[in-house]
Amino acid sequence: MKEKKKLCPCYSSLPYADCCAPLHAGAPAADAEKLMRARYSAYALRLPDYILATWHASTRPESLGFDDGPQAKWLGLEVLRHTPGEAGKATVEFVARCRAGGKTHRLHELSRFVCEDGRWLYVDGDVTPPPA
C-alpha cells in the first residue's frame, strides 16, 4: 500500500517534502512568494529559528514570543498576488487565517521582500484591517 505524503502547511497542495521542507532545511527560496509560503509553514510548524533567519536584519525582532503562552493554530493561506520588482525587491499580498484565544482571525498583508546574497528576506508589511 502506497503511503500518503503529508501536504505542506502552506496550502500549495504539494507534499511538504517537495515544497517548504527543503527551505526549512536551508535551501534558498526561488522567489519571494516561495519564501513567504515557507515562513507561513514555519509559523504553523513552530520553527522560530527559520522565521528569524529569513527576516531582514534591519527589521528583525529579537524573539517571536513562541514560549509566551498558547499559540495560534494556522488554518489557511491564500496568496493574492506576487509582484517581482526591480533591484531584487518584491511584494507578496496574502490572507492568512488562524485561531487564537478561542477566536478566528484573518491577517491580510502586503509584505515586502528583498534578495541579498542570493537569499530572499522578509523586510516588513502593511496589514489591512478587517472589514468593520
Secondary structure, DSSP 4 states (H G I P E B T S, - for coil): -PPPPPBPTTSSSSBGGGTTHHHHTTPPPSSHHHHHHHHHHHHHHT-HHHHHHTB-TTT--S---TTSSPPPEEEEEEEEEEEE-STTEEEEEEEEEEEETTEEEEEEEEEEEEEETTEEEEEEEEEEPPP-
